[in-house]
Amino acid sequence: MGWSLPYTLGVLARWKMAPAYCRAVLAQEHRVALDGSPAEAIDAKAKDLAAKRLARLAERDTANGAAKPAAPVPVKSKPAEMSPETAEQLRAQVRASLMRRRA
């Protein structure tokens, strides 16, 4: 892919610390190769690291939830002079927005 070693390690580290990956490590006994075949077994060290990561994420979410009281979200109304847009006009706006992001 032409990635530098530090960039590759950064991408892999971010993925391996993701909650989805940690849950998969805890749920499975073997890693899965890119072609879908079983690869090496998942060792106890990897399972322990995944469990600790999920526990830290749960603690962080609990702390963030307790620290922030739920505030009511103000509802913004549309100005009276705006007419409702059709579904096709909205689709065109979304497509244009996506095309600007790709450029």
Secondary structure, DSSP 8 states (H G I E B T S, - for coil): ----HHHHHHHHHHHHTSHHHHHHHHH-SEEE-TTS-EEEE--HHHHHHHHHHHHHHHHHHHHHHHHS-----------TT-----HHHHHHHHHHHHHHHH-
